[in-house]
């Protein structure tokens, strides 16, 4: 309905990112094809660039302009012109289309209306479970739903001289904030069970649903939402992410890992009374682990339910922290560092948990950027910290064995050339300078800038430039995994 309104009236609407957006639809009368308007449809005389003009202006004027433009591009027969005008007229008549509506008697109460909505939308095009919960909240706790939406909106853009949830790391959606509140209130990751809980109010099987019990459940959820949206708590949690080496949103491959780490942070604060400072490093290590392993990606509901319920069974704050650390230790074993992670690094994907964990580890280790011609090398975390919006990123990933050089060796496939192990962090002017020169040609220019620590941090060795490419990749993956391990173990350690 929003889309129809926007197109019929030519009015801007607010999208899911809370930004104003004009929906423009192009139409090709020749074959009745609709397209989202872009530069191509704008240039193509076969297309009506924006059908909103049919209702904002007039059908006749829009049709005349279209036919005149088309005639300038090609010959148009009289019979064809009639067919084109008929097609345009059919589009214009869309505003007379009759929708079938199910009318609910005026005697129905809010609870019955919500029940009808949930039942109708349980078939056909599936809504997600968070939609059902947000609908119930619209009926029974409209103010709580509004709080979630306003917080999510405020987190996406800064407000001058005013405290807000805005940050450069996470832009949560209302549904994600709802999950945090649900986890802290009910220790349940499956929203389907929470929908049933809020509808009936029944916590234990065999209990009878009552309006009072349902009210209690919404009270509990409302309290959890208040805690989740507390600005001081939110920003104190966010400090854990740079402690783990993550400074930019683009390095967080899954927002769920951050969101669920926030739920665990809240449980530690509210349920066990653990101090902000005592939680920061354990949560940072837990987030690093979950981000690296993708613990809460894919089908995560069962896993997060199991984790939260196990953690909440802790007797006190110390036991809670011990359980967090135990999960981290049993996940990131020696075999993980020595076998699993090097295999995960055997990829050419431009984005991925292993690559971002390597970048985070370098930040934790306070690694420098010796690939530079600009004097004293900067620290990587200094150029990753959000600041001025430059036309280019301050640092880029450069092919250590350049693409053009590898092509001369007969290696041209992207999967082989763009291996993560073939990438090194370089200030972007030096990326241009290195270009397609062989490693043996450009490496001597930079070698003196690398200390032994720099070599280790960047997973390089003294004579790497002389290596055979395949052997180089294998060796560097192992060294990169070792850097990630060292970075992880340095989280919270003394400098």
N, C-alpha and C positions, 0 to 999 in steps of 0.2 A: 504493500500500500504506500509505503514511503517513496519507493521508486516511481510508482505511477504518479503520485502527487508531484514529485520533483520534475518529471518529464512533462506532464501536462501544463505546469505553471512556470517552468523555467526557473524554479526557486532552488537556492542552495540548501543542502541538508547537512546534518552533522553525521560523519561516519564513525566507525568503531574506534578510530584513533582520536575522536573528539575534535576533528578538524572540519571546517566548512568545505563542502565539495559540491560542484555542479555536475549533475549527471547528464551527459550528452550522448544521445543515441542517433546514429546515422542510418539511413534507409535507402536501399536500391530498388526503385520501383520496377525495374525491368524483370526481376525475379523474386521480389518480395523479401529480400534479404536484409536483416537488421545487423548492425555492427556497433560496438562501442566506438564512438567517434575518436579518431586520431588524425595524425598528419596525412596519412594515406587517403582516408575517406574525404578529408578536407580538400585534397587536390583532385580527387577523382570526380569528373563531371557526371558520372553515372549515379553518384550518391547525392541524396538530400543530406547536407552536412549535419543538421540538428533538427529532429522532428518537433522539438518544443515550439519551433516557430509556427507550426500549424495552428496552435492554440493561442500563442502569445500575439501573433500577427493575424493573418487570415489565410485560410486554405487557398483561395484564389491567387493572392499575391505570391505566396510561397511557390505554388505550382507554376506560375508564370516565370518567376525567376529561375526555377529549376530547368524548365523547357528552353528558355533563352540561353542559358549557360550550356546546356547539352547541344543545342544547335550550333553553337560556336565551335564545338569540338568535333561534331560529326553530323551527317545528314539524318533527319528524323522524318519518317513517313507520317502522313496525316493519321492513318489508322493506328500507328504505334503511339502517336501523341495522345490519342484518346485512351489507349490502354494504360499509359503512364499516369494520366490524370485520374483514371479510375482507381489505380493502385494507391495513389496519394490520398484520394478521397476515403478509401477503406481505412487507411491509417487514421485519418482525422476522425472517423466515426468510432474509434475505440472508446471515446469518452461516453458513448451511449451503451456500452456493453453492460449487460445485466448480470450482476453477481448473485449467486444463491446464498441467502443468509438464513442461519438457524436462529430463530428468535426465542429468547428465554423469558418465561413469564415474570412479570414484575414482582411476584411474591417470592421469587427465589432469593435466598440470602447469599452473602459473600462466599461462604464455604461451599455452597452448591455450585455457584458460578466457577469457582476455582476447580472443583471436581470435574465439571463438564469440560473445562479447558484441558485439564490433564488427560482425560479419557480420549477426547477428540484427537489430541496431538500424540497419542501413543502409537498411532498407525500412520501409514503414508510416509511422508518425509519426516524422518525422525528428528526431534529436537533433542539436544543433549540434556542430561539430568540437571545440570546447573540451571537450565532454562526453567525447568519445573519448580526448582526451589526458589528461584527469583520471582516466579509467578506467585507462589504461595506467600512470599514475603510482601509482594505488592498488595495482597489481600489482607494479610494479618499484621504485617510490620513494614508498611511503606517507608517509614523513616529510615529503617535499617538498610533497605535496598538503596535508597537515595544516598546514604552515607558511603556505601561501597562505590557507587558510580562517581560521586564527587571526588573521592579520594583518588580513584583511578585516573580521572580526568586531570586532577591537579598534579599527579605524578609525572605527567607527560610534558609539562611546560613550566618554566620557572616564573615565580611571582616576585617582583621587586619589593624589597623591604618588608617581607612577610614570610613567616615560617610556613613551609609547605612540604609535601612528600616528594617533591621533585628531586631527581638524582640522575646520575649518568650511567647507572648500572642496571636498574630494573624498571620497566614500565608495566606494572601489573594491570591485568584486566580485572573487572569486577568479579568474574567467575573465579579467578585465581585467588583473590582476596577472600572470597567466600569459602574456598577450599581450606585456607589457613584457619578461618574461624571454625569450620566444621571439624577439622582435625583437633583443634585445641578444646573444643566444647564436648565432642562426642567420641574422639579417638577413632573415627571411621573415615576411610579413604574412598569407599564406594558411595558415591552420591545417591545411587538408587536406594540404598538402605536408609539414607538420611531423608530422602523424599518421603518414604513410608513413615519414618519416625516423626517427621513434622506434621504429616497428615493425621496420624493417630495419637501422637503424644506418648505412645507406649515404648518403654525402654526394654522391658523384659517380656519374653514370650509367655503368654497366658494372662497377662494383665488386660483389663478392659479399657478401651479408649474412652477418654472423656475430654470435654472442652478445657477443663482445668489442667490436665496433663499436657495437652497440646500447648497451652499458654506457658507452662513451665519450660517446655522445650524451646519455644521462641524466646523466652527470657534468657535462657542459657546461651542461645545462639547470639542474641543481642549483646550480652556481656562479652562474649568472645570477640565479636566484631569491634566493640569498643577498645578492647585490648590490642587487637590487630592493627587498628587505625591510630593508635597513640603515636604521635609524631616523634617523641623522644625515643621511644622503644624502637620504632621503625628505623630511625637514623643510627641508633646505637648498633642495631643488627647489621646495617649496611657497612659499618666499619669493619666487619669481619671479612668482607669480600676482598678489599685491598690487602688485608693481612694475609689472605690466601694467594695474593699476587694478581688478582683480577681488578683491572682499573677501567675497563671500557665495556659497554654493553655488547659490542660485537664479539668479545672474547668469551661471553657466556653463551654456550651453544644451546643450552636448554634452560628456559626460564623456570621450569618446574623444579629443577634442582635447587635453585635459589629460593623459590617460594616455599618448598617443603623444608628447607633448612631454616627458614624464618619461623615456620610452625614449631620446629624443634626448639628454636631459640625461645619462643614464647612459652612453651611448656616448661622449659628450664626456669624461666623467670617467674611465671605465675603459679605453677604447680609445686615447684620445689624451692622457690625463693632464692635462686642462685644469682649472685651479683653480676652486673654487666661485664665487669672485667674478667671474672672467672669463666664466663661463657664464651668470650670473644675468640680465644685461640681454639678451644675444642670445636666450636661451630665452624671456624675457618678451616680446620683440618677435615671436618666432616663434609663441608661443601666441596673442598678440593677433591676428596675421594669420590663423592657422588657425581661431580661434574666430569671427572676423568673416566669413570667406569660407566657413566650413563645409567646410574642406579634408578633414577626416576624418569626415564624416557620410555616411550612405547606403552605397553600395558602395565602401568605403574600402580594401579589402585590397590591390588592385593598386597604388593610389597610395602607401600607406605602404611597401609593399615596394620600389617604385621609389625613393622618397625615401631610405629607410634605406640601401639598397645604394649609391646615389650618394654619400651623405654618408660612408659607411664607406670609400669609395674615396679619400678625402682622404689626402694624404701625411703630414700632421701636424696639430697642434691649430689652428694659425693657418689652414690651408687649410680645416679643418672649419668653423670659425667663418665664414670667407669664404663657404662654400657655403650655410650657413644664411642669412646676410644676403642673398646673391644671390637665393635663392628668395623671400624676403620682398619684395625690391625689384622683382623681375619680376612679382610677383603684385599688389602694391599700387602700381600705376602711376598717372600723372596721370589717365588715362581712368577708372580705377577710382574715384578720389576724385570726379571731376567728373561722371561719367555713371552708372556702375554702382551706387555706394552711394546716391545720391539716389533712384534707382529702387527699390532695396531698402527704402528708408525709406517708400516709398509703400504702406503696409500698416496694417491696424488690429489686427494680431496682438498680444496682450498679452505674448507672449514671442517672442524672436527674436534672432539674432546681431547684427543692426544696432542694435537697441534697447539690448542689453546692452553693445555696444561703445561706444555714446554715453555710457552711464552710467560705464563704465570710463574713458573719455577725460576725463570731468569729474573723476573721482577723481585721475587722473594730473596734471591741470591745477590740482589743489587748489581746485576751484570751490566757491564758497559757495552757501548757500541763502537768497537775499534774500527769497523769498516767505515771510516770517515776521513775526509780531507779537511775538516773544519777545525783543526786544532785539537784541544783536549777532548777525548771521547765523552759523550753524555751517557748517563745511566738510561737503560731502556725504559724503566718505569717513569722517568721524567718526561719522555716524549710520548708515552702512552696515556698519561694523565690528561683527561679532557681539558681543553682550554680554548685557545683561539681557533676559529674555523679557517684553517689554511686551505688553499686550493688543492693541496696534496697532503696525504698523511706524512708526518715527519719522518716515519720509518717505513720501509717496505721490505718485503721478502724477495731476495734476489737469488737467481739460480747460481749456485756456486760453480757448477759446470754449466756455462751458459748454453741456451737453446741452440744458437747458431753454431757453436763449437761442437755440440753433440751431433747436430745434423751432418757435419763433416765426417763424423765417425760412423755414420749410418744409423744413429739413434734418433728417431723422429716422433715416435708415438707420444702423445700427451701423458699417458699413464706412466710412461717411463721417464720422460723429461721432467715432469712436474712432481716427482716424488718429494714428499715432505723432507726426506733426508738430504735432498739437493737444494734446500732453501736455507738462506741465512739472512739475518736481520741487517739491513743496510740503510743508512740515511739516503733519501731518495735522489739527491744530486749525484751521489756516488754510484747509485744504481745505473744512472745514465752513463757515467764515466766508464764503468766496467764494461758495459755493453756486451758484445759477444766474444771478448778476448778469452783465450784459454786460461785455466787456473795458473799454469806455470808462468804465464805472461803477466797477469795482474797481481798475483799473490805477493811477489816480492815488494811491491809498492806499499802494501799494508802490513806486511809481516812484523816490522819493528813496532807497530802500534799495539800488538798483541802481547800481553804478559802471559805467563804460564797459566794464571787463573783465567784470563780471557779465553785462552785456547780451550780449557776444560769446560768453561761455561757454554761456549758455542759449539761444543762437541767436535772440536777439531784437534788435529795433532800436527807435529812438526812437518812431516812430508806428505800431508794429505793431497796436495796438488799434483803429486806424481803418481797417485793411485789409479788403478784401473777402475772405471766407473762403477761396475757392479760390486767390486770389493769395497769401494768407497761407501756406497749406499748401505751395505750390510754393517760395516764398522760404525758408521755414523748413527744408524738407528740404535745400536747398542749403547753408544755414548750419549745420545739424546735421552734414552730411557734412564740412564744413570743420572743425568742432570735433573730430570723430573723427580727422581727419587730423592736426590740431595735437596732440591727445592722444597719438596713436601716435608722432609724431616727438619728443614730450617724454619718452618712456620712456627712462630712464637719463640724460637730459640734466641739466645743472646747474639748480638751482632758478632 
